[in-house]
Amino acid sequence: MPRHIHLGFDMTMTHLNGRWRTPGPWAANDYPHIGMFEDLARTAERGGLDMVFFGDGSGIPSTWESSHDEGARWGLMWPRQDMTPYIGALARVTQHVGFGITYASTFMPPFYVARLLNSLDHITNGRIAFNVVASTRRADAANYGFEELMNHNDRYELMEEFIHVCKRLWDSIEPDGFLWDRATGVVCDPKKVHRLDHKGKFFKVAGPLSAVPSPQRHPVLINAGGSERGISAAASFADLVFVDAVSRAERVKYREGLSAAMTEHGRDPSEIGILLYSSVVVGETSEEAKAKKERILTLIPDEAIGPLLSHTAGYDFSKLPDTFCPAEINAEIVASQASPVGVISRLAAELGPTGKISRRDFFERARRQVTGYQRTVAGTPAEVADFMEEEFVAMGECGGYMLGSAYSAQRDLLDVVDFLVPELRRRGRFRTKYEGRTLRENLAS
Ligand SMILES: Cc1cc2nc3c(=O)[nH]c(=O)nc-3n(C[C@H](O)[C@H](O)[C@H](O)COP(=O)(O)O)c2cc1C
């Protein structure tokens, strides 16, 4: 029997970077009305998707010209509600679909996050996944008291300690510890409650957790580190990773790197599934789908490209000369402790240590990346399913796809659920019903 592909739908971008303007029915509910998210979560569950996902970033883009004007003017990665309470509401209108939520370990206390996730796991009956990020953005760091980004390696060392503490907190009460014995009045067997007394490089946490063990005990752990250090951290604790790779060669290299790092951590490579970050545009004909894909390039105006890219790369591209050397800019980005992987590092690798590119060509390329055009696959349901099956096999048939909103969130999700999912089912590649009770169980099938 062919192995199943797992599917998530990323709701982070439903309204961001121009998508709020695209045609699509929202039942008269605009962002951040809960009704819009309810529609999407119900649709995702109707299609049998594993989870809906919310990324996070708390800063307003302000790297470009050291100003937040363009970020605010064009709604670039901003505004973003805290989606935690939304998940509480969405759990009440669905029964099976999982929810991925993002917190930055660099800014949050592990005790707070472990307790919050425990409560969310109860509210959703075991459907929570935690995407732990280090955050590469100065605008986020500035909201949490940092004048500079913490050293890139330290961010991941801190993340590993953060997850270690969270896991110990989730295990600090044995599942059969709570008795609630009406006859004797005993609530919990104290022998089944364990302190941590953790004193590490970054955190001091006494424990135990002040919460009842949750259905999954540990939420499903996701990480999207793209650098060597990030991949090593993911290899040590993650259940799932996101990879944003643009070619087959990059994907295969990523899987090989991850598997090698897992072996070093004493884990079996099959323990981590890879969700390829991708978007799909499905049409009745190839031509229809491809024409729609071209519209993605018009999502944001020319003036917004540089500010958006500056925010995500951590470099003020407003000061670029007419022609420049990407390898030199990449070295500056790395030295500033932002991520060493991204659009500039790809370009530097392509052009070599002294290769140059014009500012105009660079922004044209950047448009393909920041709008999501580059990672979008367009075609008939059969064509898109062909791509998905082939890449899934190339990456070792473990995991699947995190599908981002290509153009218009509601319509994109309907296309996935009503056209792509039936095609994947006909091929035996996607579930016909939810197999398990919890998200972890559904992901394991
Ligand atoms: C699909 C995907 C989703 C991501 N979501 C977030 C997010 O919500 N918040 C965030 O700060 N970073 C997010 N990232 C960035 C990664 O956590 C990571 O910082 C980035 O891939 C660079 O890798 P590095 O940190 O190892 O240098 C995401 C990356 C990918 C590929």
The ligand as an SDF file (V2000), in Angstrom:
LIG
                    3D

 31 33  0  0  0  0  0  0  0  0999 V2000
    7.4770   26.7890    6.7380 C   0  0  0  0  0  0  0  0  0  0  0  0
    8.2330   27.6770    7.6520 C   0  0  0  0  0  0  0  0  0  0  0  0
    7.5490   28.3180    8.6830 C   0  0  0  0  0  0  0  0  0  0  0  0
    8.2220   29.1860    9.5390 C   0  0  0  0  0  0  0  0  0  0  0  0
    7.5120   29.8360   10.5040 N   0  0  0  0  0  0  0  0  0  0  0  0
    8.1420   30.7420   11.2790 C   0  0  0  0  0  0  0  0  0  0  0  0
    7.4030   31.4930   12.2450 C   0  0  0  0  0  0  0  0  0  0  0  0
    6.1880   31.3520   12.3630 O   0  0  0  0  0  0  0  0  0  0  0  0
    8.0620   32.3970   13.0030 N   0  0  0  0  0  0  0  0  0  0  0  0
    9.4240   32.5870   12.8810 C   0  0  0  0  0  0  0  0  0  0  0  0
    9.9650   33.4150   13.6330 O   0  0  0  0  0  0  0  0  0  0  0  0
   10.1440   31.8750   11.9890 N   0  0  0  0  0  0  0  0  0  0  0  0
    9.5440   30.9780   11.1870 C   0  0  0  0  0  0  0  0  0  0  0  0
   10.2650   30.2800   10.2380 N   0  0  0  0  0  0  0  0  0  0  0  0
   11.7310   30.4960   10.1590 C   0  0  0  0  0  0  0  0  0  0  0  0
   12.5110   29.3280   10.7640 C   0  0  0  0  0  0  0  0  0  0  0  0
   12.1250   29.1020   12.1090 O   0  0  0  0  0  0  0  0  0  0  0  0
   14.0280   29.5500   10.6980 C   0  0  0  0  0  0  0  0  0  0  0  0
   14.4160   30.6160   11.5070 O   0  0  0  0  0  0  0  0  0  0  0  0
   14.4850   29.8030    9.2650 C   0  0  0  0  0  0  0  0  0  0  0  0
   14.1490   28.6900    8.4710 O   0  0  0  0  0  0  0  0  0  0  0  0
   16.0020   30.0680    9.1990 C   0  0  0  0  0  0  0  0  0  0  0  0
   16.7290   28.9940    9.7120 O   0  0  0  0  0  0  0  0  0  0  0  0
   17.7920   29.1790   10.9000 P   0  0  0  0  0  0  0  0  0  0  0  0
   17.0330   29.7760   12.0650 O   0  0  0  0  0  0  0  0  0  0  0  0
   18.2970   27.7960   11.1770 O   0  0  0  0  0  0  0  0  0  0  0  0
   18.8580   30.1060   10.4310 O   0  0  0  0  0  0  0  0  0  0  0  0
    9.6130   29.4050    9.3770 C   0  0  0  0  0  0  0  0  0  0  0  0
   10.3020   28.7460    8.3500 C   0  0  0  0  0  0  0  0  0  0  0  0
    9.6270   27.8920    7.4830 C   0  0  0  0  0  0  0  0  0  0  0  0
   10.4030   27.2050    6.3930 C   0  0  0  0  0  0  0  0  0  0  0  0
  1  2  1  0
  2  3  1  0
  2 30  2  0
  3  4  2  0
  4  5  1  0
  4 28  1  0
  5  6  2  0
  6  7  1  0
  6 13  1  0
  7  8  2  0
  7  9  1  0
  9 10  1  0
 10 11  2  0
 10 12  1  0
 12 13  2  0
 13 14  1  0
 14 15  1  0
 14 28  1  0
 15 16  1  0
 16 17  1  0
 16 18  1  0
 18 19  1  0
 18 20  1  0
 20 21  1  0
 20 22  1  0
 22 23  1  0
 23 24  1  0
 24 25  2  0
 24 26  1  0
 24 27  1  0
 28 29  2  0
 29 30  1  0
 30 31  1  0
M  END
$$$$
